[in-house]
Structure formats: C-alpha cells, structure tokens
C-alpha cells in the first residue's frame, strides 16, 4: 500500500522522519515528491497522483477553494523562516542589517538559492536583491536550482571562497555540509506557514487523513521544532 505525497521541500525532513512510524502503524509506504511549492501545485493540477499535498498555507487555501483539496482536512505544520547558509565550518558573515547584508552579498563569490519563479524562498530572495539594488551587479554569481534542498546540496559541494546560500531554515538544517549563518534582517524577513491537506481525488483518503493528523499533531512537535518549524 502506498500514500502519494506532493510536498514543498521545507517539510522534507519531517515527512521522512515520520515515514517509519506511519508504515509500522498503517502498513502504508510513503511515495514522496519534494520540490518548490509552485512546481508541486502545478504537478497536482496536471493530474499527478496525490493523496495529500504539503504546501504554503496560502496555496493550500487556494486549492481548497478550487475544490482540489478537502477543506475539512487541512492543518498547519508551523512557521518556517528564511535564512542565509554557509558551508559547514566556515565563519558566519555579517547579515545583521540591510547594509551588512548588502556588503556581504556584493562580496560573495557565489550565491546559491532556489527557483526565483516557483520556490517560496527563491521568489522572496530575488525581491530582496531588487530592494537592495544589487541584483544586476551580483547576477553573474547567482546560482539557482529547482528547490532549496538542491541549492543547499550544491553549496555544500561547491569550491571557492565566500560562498553563500539563501533558503528556508528547514532546508538548511536538513542538508549535511551547510550551516545556518542567521536569519534575514528584520526588514527582509520571510516567515511562511506550511499546511497539509488531503486531495479531493485521493486514492487513499482515510490513510491520508491519518498522516495529516500525525504530521500536524502533538506526536510530531519535537521533530518539527528540531527541523526548524516554529509551532
């Protein structure tokens, strides 16, 4: 038996961390696809099989309003902030203010972040570069990837000096070889609530509801907090 899940990358470590318990409890294996939330929404709407989706609260509400997700099944995992990453063992740069962040980004040898068209953190970070007035200047050093997990993996493997990344804290915390340098300054802060919901066309709706309850309930609070969710 299989439960098909489409999920934003922010929830990957929590979902994977619950897979064994859910299999032991129900017999269901989790078949998960993780990527940018915009890509996951598009995948669902294109007809990909899905029993449940884990996306931003806003997208889940939109899908529920459109009849793609069962409104009475939706629940929140928690809030995730966006931060700056460096390779593990490297000193954190100064990003405490807008001016400090601007200096740090201008000095960076490479800047790794997720899809600025479909990923929550990628869209936001591209806007931060615009607000700082440096997007054109740093464009040659921008390295974008389909999702935050891939961006952080590539940062961990990259060679060079003064390399940075920007994505959601959960994706930084879940990637070996990178470390959280700090959150974006307050004026550029992004805190995103993630939610789960059972798909209207779910092949296994009752099992999907059980997983949403596990994912968003008291039993997973410690796991979610460790991953970087604020409950």
C-alpha positions in Angstrom: 0.0 0.0 0.0 1.3 3.5 -0.9 0.5 7.0 0.0 1.4 9.6 -2.7 2.6 12.9 -1.3 3.5 16.1 -3.1 5.4 18.5 -0.8 7.3 21.6 -0.6 10.9 21.0 0.3 10.5 22.7 3.7 8.7 19.7 5.1 11.0 17.0 3.7 12.9 16.1 6.9 9.7 15.9 8.9 7.9 13.7 6.4 10.9 11.4 6.0 11.3 11.3 9.8 7.7 10.1 10.2 7.7 7.5 7.4 8.8 4.6 9.5 6.3 5.1 12.3 3.5 5.6 9.8 4.5 2.4 8.0 4.5 0.5 11.2 1.2 1.9 12.3 -0.7 1.6 9.0 1.3 -0.6 6.5 1.5 2.3 4.1 4.7 3.3 2.4 5.2 7.0 1.6 5.9 7.9 -2.0 7.0 11.5 -1.8 8.0 14.1 -4.3 9.7 17.2 -2.8 10.3 20.4 -4.7 9.3 24.1 -4.9 5.7 24.7 -3.9 4.8 26.2 -7.2 6.1 23.2 -9.0 4.2 20.9 -6.7 0.9 22.8 -7.2 1.5 22.6 -11.0 2.1 18.9 -10.7 -1.1 18.3 -8.8 -3.1 20.4 -11.3 -1.6 18.5 -14.2 -3.1 15.3 -12.9 -0.2 13.7 -11.0 -1.5 11.1 -8.4 -1.5 12.6 -5.0 -3.3 11.6 -1.7 -2.1 14.7 0.1 -0.2 17.9 -0.5 2.0 19.9 1.8 2.4 23.5 0.6 2.2 27.0 2.0 -0.9 27.8 3.9 -1.9 30.3 1.1 -1.6 27.7 -1.6 -3.5 25.0 0.4 -6.3 27.5 1.0 -6.3 28.3 -2.8 -6.5 24.6 -3.7 -9.3 24.1 -1.2 -11.3 27.0 -2.6 -10.8 25.5 -6.1 -12.0 22.1 -5.0 -8.6 20.3 -5.3 -8.2 19.8 -1.6 -10.7 18.8 1.1 -11.2 21.9 3.2 -12.0 20.0 6.4 -8.8 18.0 6.1 -6.3 20.9 6.2 -4.0 21.5 9.2 -0.8 23.6 9.8 2.7 22.2 10.4 4.1 25.5 11.6 6.0 28.6 10.5 9.4 28.5 8.7 11.7 31.4 8.4 14.2 32.1 5.7 17.9 32.3 6.4 21.4 32.5 5.0 23.7 29.5 4.8 27.4 28.9 4.6 29.4 25.7 4.2 29.8 23.9 7.4 32.8 25.0 9.5 33.0 28.5 7.8 32.5 31.6 9.9 29.1 33.2 9.5 29.1 36.5 7.6 27.6 39.7 8.9 24.0 39.9 7.8 22.6 41.7 10.9 21.3 44.7 8.9 20.3 45.7 5.4 23.7 47.4 4.9 25.6 44.5 6.3 23.6 42.0 4.1 24.3 44.2 1.0 28.0 44.3 1.7 28.1 40.5 2.3 26.2 39.7 -0.9 28.3 42.1 -3.0 31.5 40.3 -1.7 30.1 36.8 -2.2 31.9 34.5 -4.7 28.7 32.7 -5.4 25.1 32.9 -4.1 23.0 29.6 -4.1 19.2 29.8 -3.9 16.0 28.1 -5.2 13.9 28.8 -8.3 13.0 32.6 -8.2 9.8 31.7 -10.2 8.3 28.8 -8.2 10.1 28.5 -4.8 8.8 30.5 -1.9 12.3 31.4 -0.6 13.6 32.0 -4.2 10.9 34.4 -5.1 11.4 36.3 -1.9 15.2 36.4 -2.1 15.1 37.7 -5.7 12.9 40.5 -4.3 15.5 41.2 -1.6 18.2 41.6 -4.2 16.0 44.1 -6.1 15.2 46.0 -2.9 18.9 46.2 -2.1 19.6 47.5 -5.6 22.3 44.9 -6.4 20.6 42.2 -8.5 22.3 43.3 -11.7 25.7 43.5 -10.0 25.5 40.0 -8.5 23.7 38.4 -11.4 26.8 36.6 -12.7 27.3 34.9 -9.4 23.7 33.8 -8.8 23.3 30.0 -8.9 19.6 28.9 -9.0 18.2 25.4 -8.6 14.7 23.8 -8.8 14.4 23.8 -5.0 16.1 24.8 -1.8 17.3 21.3 -0.9 19.2 21.1 -4.2 20.6 24.6 -3.8 22.0 23.7 -0.4 23.4 20.4 -1.6 25.2 22.2 -4.4 26.5 24.8 -1.9 27.9 22.1 0.3 29.8 20.5 -2.6 31.0 23.8 -4.2 34.5 25.1 -4.2 35.5 28.7 -3.9 35.7 31.5 -1.4 32.9 33.5 0.2 30.1 31.2 -1.0 26.6 31.8 0.4 23.1 30.4 0.1 19.6 31.6 1.0 16.6 29.4 1.5 14.2 28.3 4.3 15.7 27.3 7.6 14.4 23.7 7.4 16.2 23.1 4.2 19.4 24.4 5.6 19.1 22.4 8.7 18.4 19.2 6.7 21.4 19.4 4.4 24.8 18.0 5.6 27.7 20.2 4.8 26.0 23.5 5.3 25.1 25.6 8.3 22.7 28.3 9.2 24.5 31.7 9.4 21.5 33.6 10.5 18.1 34.8 9.5 17.5 37.6 7.0 17.4 41.0 8.7 14.0 42.0 10.1 13.1 44.3 7.2 13.6 41.4 4.7 12.2 38.7 7.0 10.1 36.0 5.4 8.1 33.6 7.7 5.9 31.1 5.9 3.3 28.9 7.4 3.1 25.4 5.9 -0.1 23.3 5.8 -1.2 19.9 4.7 -4.4 18.8 3.1 -6.0 15.7 1.6 -6.6 15.8 -2.1 -10.1 15.6 -3.4 -9.0 12.9 -5.8 -7.0 10.9 -3.2 -7.0 7.2 -3.8 -6.4 6.6 -0.1 -8.2 9.4 1.7 -8.5 7.9 5.1 -4.8 7.0 5.3 -4.1 10.5 4.0 -6.1 12.0 6.9 -4.2 9.8 9.4 -0.9 11.1 8.0 -2.0 14.7 8.2 -3.0 14.2 11.8 0.4 12.6 12.6 2.3 15.3 10.7 0.5 18.2 12.3 -0.3 16.8 15.7 1.3 16.6 19.1 3.3 13.4 18.2 5.5 15.3 15.7 6.0 18.5 17.6 9.5 17.7 18.7 10.5 16.6 15.2 9.1 19.7 13.6 10.8 22.0 16.1 14.1 20.3 15.5 13.7 20.7 11.8 13.2 24.4 12.2 9.5 24.9 12.3 8.1 27.4 14.8 5.0 25.9 16.4 
